[in-house]
């Protein structure tokens, strides 16, 4: 593991004491989101746009954000922090986060 990856993982461990991590990945066609508990190394909630075949682009992100927020609230998860990796906060990522906030998730 490189030095930069070790630094990032230490920073993640410090933050995760009080909050879970919301990771977002996207491809050209789909968008994926997971809420992860880093202390136990398990995925608590996940959502993706693989099942929605009619919606494209921003509509997929809105649907995934709403789905992950509703599933998280049903499992009594209200506060998370965003791990966007090397993605810029615009476009589908921004729409997904706004949709999750509207449905009860605090990011």
PyMOL commands that set and color helices and strands:
alter all, ss='L'
color gray80, all
select helices_A, chain A and resi 3-15+58-74+92-102
alter helices_A, ss='H'
color red, helices_A
select strands_A, chain A and resi 20-26+31-37+42-48+80-83
alter strands_A, ss='S'
color yellow, strands_A
deselect
rebuild
show_as cartoon
